[in-house]
Amino acid sequence: MSVIYLDNNATTRIDEAVVEAMMPYLTQYYGNPSSMHTFGGQVKKAVQTAREQVAILLNADPAEIVFTSCGTEGNNAAIRAAIASQANKKQIVTTQVEHPAVLNVCKTLEKQGYSVTYLSVDRQGRLDLDEVDAAITGGTALVSIMYANNETGTIFPVEQIGAIAKEKGAIFHVDAVQAVGKVPLNMKNSTIDMLTLSGHKLHAPKGIGALYVRKGVRFRPFLIGGHQERGRRGGTENVPGLVALGKACELALQHIGDVKKEKALRDRLEKGLLAAIPDTEINGYPKERLPNTTNIGFKYIEGEAILLSLNQHGICASSGSACTSGSLEPSHVLRAMGLPYSVLHGSIRFSLSRYTTDAEVDQVLAIMPEVVERLRAMSPFNSDAASWLQEHEKNLASANR
């Protein structure tokens, strides 16, 4: 059975050209780029080329690129560097819908005496700029807000937020893990001070990422060790990984026009599912979101059950619900949006890539209506008026207070 992979916001297939670029640095050119000899020196040149490739995609200076192991490290490094360089400021501003790599760092810092403001979002996952403006003060060390939400694809007005942060003297960090390669970025004309990206979200391997740090922004290293990365990140470089990331960024720039195709396929999938299946709705802001992402709520059924059914057909997607066998707690993102319980647990994210085909979309459109119909026939509730559902709505509302 062939696989239909529509979970590209979780990870992506490695481009064959990326594999080809990195392979020599796993076998033939294995020297340490910090070595003085020629064998290591040729590897150092590859590191610099990769840095330039990443910088070109972001329209940044190569000296502003710091290689990391992943998006999580990049977010941790940015947040901790910002607060370490401003010891007199004890407030952080972020949102309720950030990735755990930001939220959990902020929660840890709260236990260490920092004040964290978690901005709310509306029913479509949008921020209120007036709330943003009111939250940022002269005592704010850092504003950390994602470029686009990983679950709904909703894009935030980061440049406007950055302007507010600059006016009030705060450092502005953006988790752009989901945005890089999907939307054009221009750091030379940006209000962003630091920006995180991750290789495995744009057809490079897992275990490599980068952090953009604007020239002039004070930065204290998160990983302390040797002189690597201009003293900003200790540790021998993952040369095969960063060569792969550089090549992936080069290809992302070449394929930036392909996002129109991804958007067209996404829209066809979305419209087809809404037309064929009653009691469904889009989660997120339809006008400003990633071109490859749709999050759809199928009312009155569990997302986990949908995923298991799709898996039997070789279809890979993600649940908007963070359900596990021991918990039915829905996604923190969808809860923050105030979605009704009937939608929360039956929300599915489909995320496409440049490898997604028309035939794959056709297959999902053919299979999904039967899956939903069958699961609804077994569901303990089938309308918003069900007493069982109303009780869970009440419990959810209490938990959100």
C-alpha positions in Angstrom: 0.0 0.0 0.0 1.4 3.4 -1.0 1.6 6.2 1.5 -0.2 9.5 1.1 1.8 11.8 3.3 -0.1 14.9 4.4 1.7 15.6 7.7 4.4 17.9 6.4 4.1 20.4 9.3 5.4 17.5 11.5 8.3 16.7 9.3 9.1 16.5 5.6 10.6 14.0 3.1 14.3 14.7 2.5 14.9 16.0 -1.0 17.1 13.6 -3.0 19.4 16.5 -4.0 19.8 17.3 -0.3 20.9 13.7 0.3 23.3 13.8 -2.6 24.9 17.0 -1.3 25.4 15.7 2.3 26.7 12.2 1.5 30.3 13.1 0.7 30.6 14.8 4.2 29.5 11.5 5.8 32.1 9.5 4.0 34.8 11.2 2.0 35.2 14.7 3.6 34.9 13.8 7.3 37.5 16.3 8.7 36.9 18.7 11.5 36.3 22.2 10.1 38.3 23.6 13.1 41.4 21.7 12.2 44.4 23.6 10.8 45.2 21.1 8.0 44.0 21.2 4.5 41.7 18.2 4.9 39.8 20.0 7.6 40.0 23.3 5.7 38.0 22.0 2.7 35.2 21.1 5.2 35.3 24.6 6.6 34.6 26.0 3.2 31.5 23.8 3.0 30.3 25.2 6.3 30.7 28.7 5.0 28.8 27.8 1.8 25.9 26.4 3.8 25.8 29.5 5.9 25.6 31.7 2.8 22.8 29.5 1.4 20.7 29.9 4.6 21.4 33.6 4.6 20.3 34.1 1.0 16.9 32.4 1.7 16.4 34.8 4.6 18.0 37.8 2.8 20.4 38.1 5.7 24.1 38.4 6.2 26.0 35.1 6.6 27.5 36.4 9.8 24.0 36.6 11.3 23.4 32.8 10.9 24.1 30.5 13.9 23.7 26.8 13.2 21.8 24.8 15.8 20.6 21.2 16.2 16.9 22.0 15.8 14.1 24.5 16.3 13.8 23.7 20.0 17.4 24.6 20.6 17.1 27.7 18.5 14.1 28.9 20.5 15.8 28.1 23.8 18.9 29.9 22.7 17.1 33.0 21.6 14.9 33.3 24.7 17.7 32.8 27.2 20.1 35.1 25.3 17.5 37.8 25.3 16.9 37.7 29.1 20.6 37.2 29.9 21.5 40.4 28.1 18.9 42.4 30.0 19.2 41.4 33.6 17.2 44.5 34.7 14.1 43.4 32.8 11.9 40.6 34.1 9.0 40.4 31.7 8.4 38.2 28.6 5.5 38.5 26.2 4.4 35.5 24.2 1.1 33.9 23.1 -1.1 31.1 24.3 -0.7 29.2 21.1 3.1 29.0 20.8 5.0 25.7 20.3 6.0 23.9 23.5 9.6 24.8 22.7 8.6 28.4 23.6 5.8 27.9 26.1 7.6 25.4 28.3 10.7 27.6 28.5 8.5 30.5 29.5 6.8 28.4 32.2 10.2 27.4 33.5 11.3 31.0 33.6 8.2 31.9 35.6 9.4 29.6 38.3 12.6 31.6 38.3 11.0 34.9 39.0 10.1 36.1 35.5 6.7 37.5 34.6 5.2 36.1 31.4 2.2 37.6 29.6 0.4 35.1 27.4 -1.5 36.9 24.7 -4.9 35.6 23.8 -6.2 34.8 20.3 -9.7 35.1 18.9 -12.0 32.4 17.4 -9.9 32.3 14.2 -6.6 32.2 16.0 -5.7 35.9 15.5 -3.9 38.3 17.8 -5.3 41.7 18.9 -2.6 44.3 18.2 -4.1 46.5 20.9 -3.6 43.8 23.4 0.0 43.3 22.1 0.7 47.0 22.5 -0.7 47.1 26.0 1.3 44.0 27.1 4.7 45.3 26.0 6.3 47.8 28.4 9.6 49.4 29.1 10.3 46.4 31.4 9.8 43.8 28.7 13.0 42.0 27.9 11.6 39.8 25.1 8.7 39.4 22.8 8.6 35.9 21.4 5.8 35.2 18.9 5.6 32.6 16.1 5.4 33.6 12.5 2.7 31.1 11.7 0.9 28.6 13.9 1.9 25.0 13.3 -1.6 23.6 13.9 -3.9 26.0 12.1 -1.4 27.8 9.8 -2.6 31.2 10.9 0.0 33.9 10.1 0.6 36.6 12.7 1.4 40.2 11.9 5.0 39.9 13.0 6.4 43.0 11.4 3.8 45.2 13.2 4.5 43.4 16.4 8.2 43.9 15.9 7.7 47.6 15.4 5.8 47.8 18.7 8.6 45.9 20.5 11.3 48.1 19.0 9.5 51.3 20.1 9.4 50.0 23.7 13.0 48.6 23.7 12.3 44.9 23.8 14.1 42.2 21.8 11.8 40.5 19.3 12.2 36.8 18.6 10.1 34.9 16.0 9.7 31.1 15.8 9.5 30.8 12.0 10.0 27.0 11.8 6.7 26.6 9.9 7.1 29.6 7.7 10.6 29.3 6.3 10.4 28.1 2.7 6.7 28.6 2.5 6.6 32.4 2.6 9.2 35.0 1.4 11.3 36.4 4.2 13.5 39.5 4.1 15.6 40.1 7.3 17.3 43.2 5.9 14.0 45.0 5.9 12.5 43.4 9.0 11.8 44.3 12.6 12.8 40.8 13.8 15.9 40.5 16.0 16.1 36.7 16.1 14.4 34.0 14.0 14.4 30.3 14.4 14.2 27.7 11.6 14.5 23.9 11.4 15.8 21.8 8.6 13.4 18.9 8.7 10.5 21.2 8.0 11.9 22.1 4.6 13.2 18.8 3.2 16.4 18.5 5.1 17.3 15.9 7.7 16.3 16.1 11.4 18.9 17.3 13.8 19.9 20.5 12.1 18.6 24.1 12.3 19.6 27.7 12.4 19.1 30.8 14.4 19.2 34.2 12.7 20.7 36.9 15.1 20.6 40.4 13.8 23.9 42.3 13.9 24.1 44.4 17.0 21.8 42.3 19.1 23.5 41.2 22.3 23.8 37.4 22.3 25.0 35.1 25.1 25.5 31.5 24.1 23.1 28.8 25.2 25.6 26.0 24.6 29.0 27.1 26.1 32.1 25.3 24.7 34.6 26.1 22.0 35.0 28.9 19.6 32.5 27.5 17.0 29.9 29.8 15.4 31.8 32.9 16.4 31.5 31.9 20.1 27.7 31.8 19.9 27.2 28.0 20.0 29.9 25.6 21.2 30.4 22.1 19.8 31.9 20.6 16.7 29.7 21.4 13.7 27.3 18.8 12.3 28.8 19.2 8.8 26.7 16.7 6.9 23.6 18.2 8.5 24.4 21.8 7.8 25.5 21.1 4.3 22.1 19.5 3.9 20.3 22.5 5.4 22.2 24.8 3.1 21.2 22.8 0.0 17.6 22.6 1.3 17.5 26.4 1.7 18.8 26.8 -1.9 16.1 24.5 -3.2 13.4 26.2 -1.1 14.3 29.5 -2.8 14.1 27.8 -6.2 10.7 26.2 -5.4 9.1 29.2 -3.6 6.7 29.5 -6.6 5.5 26.0 -5.9 3.6 27.2 -2.9 0.9 28.4 -5.3 0.4 24.8 -6.4 0.4 23.6 -2.8 -2.2 26.3 -2.0 -4.4 25.2 -4.9 -4.3 21.6 -3.8 -5.0 22.6 -0.2 -8.0 24.7 -1.3 -9.3 21.9 -3.4 -9.0 19.4 -0.6 -10.6 21.7 1.9 -13.5 22.7 -0.3 -14.1 19.1 -1.3 -14.3 17.9 2.3 -16.5 20.7 3.4 -18.9 20.1 0.5 -19.0 16.3 1.0 -19.2 16.1 4.8 -21.8 18.0 6.8 -21.0 19.5 10.2 -17.4 20.4 9.3 -15.6 23.8 9.7 -12.2 25.3 9.1 -10.1 26.1 12.2 -8.0 29.2 11.8 -8.0 32.4 9.8 -8.7 31.5 6.1 -7.2 34.8 4.7 -3.8 34.8 6.4 -2.4 31.4 6.8 0.3 29.1 5.4 -0.4 28.0 1.9 0.0 24.3 2.7 -2.0 23.9 5.8 -5.7 23.3 6.6 -7.1 22.3 10.0 -10.7 21.0 9.7 -13.1 20.2 12.6 -15.3 17.2 12.0 -17.9 17.5 14.7 -19.1 14.7 17.0 -16.2 12.3 16.5 -12.6 11.8 17.9 -9.7 13.0 15.9 -7.7 10.0 17.1 -10.3 7.6 15.6 -10.1 9.5 12.3 -6.3 9.2 12.2 -6.5 5.4 12.9 -9.0 5.0 10.1 -7.0 7.0 7.7 -3.8 5.1 8.6 -5.5 1.9 7.4 -5.7 3.5 4.0 -2.1 4.7 4.1 -3.0 8.3 4.7 -0.8 10.3 7.1 -2.3 13.4 8.8 -2.3 14.9 12.3 -4.9 15.4 14.9 -5.7 18.9 16.2 -6.3 17.1 19.5 -3.3 16.2 21.7 -5.1 13.0 22.7 -3.3 10.0 24.2 -4.6 6.7 25.4 -4.7 8.1 29.0 -6.0 11.6 28.3 -8.6 13.3 26.1 -7.2 16.8 26.6 -7.6 18.8 23.4 -4.9 20.9 21.7 -3.9 24.0 23.7 -4.1 25.9 20.4 -7.7 25.0 19.7 -8.7 25.5 23.3 -7.1 29.0 23.3 -9.3 29.8 20.2 -12.4 29.0 22.2 -13.6 26.2 19.9 -16.6 24.2 21.0 -16.0 20.8 22.5 -17.8 19.2 19.5 -15.1 20.6 17.2 -12.1 20.4 19.5 -11.7 16.6 19.6 -12.5 15.9 15.9 -10.0 18.4 14.4 -7.6 17.1 11.8 -4.6 18.9 10.2 -3.6 18.2 6.7 -0.3 19.8 5.7 1.0 19.4 2.1 4.3 19.8 0.4 5.7 20.3 -3.1 5.6 16.5 -3.4 1.8 16.3 -2.9 -0.1 15.3 -6.0 -3.6 15.7 -7.4 -4.1 12.0 -7.3 -3.4 11.9 -3.6 -5.9 14.7 -2.9 -8.5 12.8 -5.0 -7.8 9.7 -2.9 -8.4 11.5 0.4 -11.6 13.1 -0.9 -12.8 9.7 -1.9 -12.1 8.0 1.4 -12.8 10.7 4.0 -16.6 10.9 3.8 -17.0 7.2 4.4 -14.6 7.4 7.4 -16.5 10.2 9.0 -19.9 8.7 8.3 -18.9 5.4 9.9 -17.4 7.0 13.0 -20.4 9.2 13.5 -22.6 6.2 13.4 -20.7 4.9 16.4 -20.4 8.2 18.3 -22.1 8.6 21.7 -23.2 12.1 20.7 -24.4 13.4 17.4 -25.6 17.0 18.0 -24.6 20.0 20.1 -27.8 19.5 22.2 -26.6 16.1 23.6 -26.6 16.2 27.4 -23.2 14.3 27.4 -21.7 16.9 25.2 -23.1 19.8 27.2 -21.6 18.4 30.3 -18.1 18.2 28.7 -18.5 21.7 27.4 -19.2 22.9 30.9 -16.2 21.1 32.3 -14.0 22.5 29.5 -15.2 26.0 30.3 -14.4 25.6 33.9 -10.9 24.3 33.1 -10.2 27.4 31.0 -11.0 29.9 33.8 
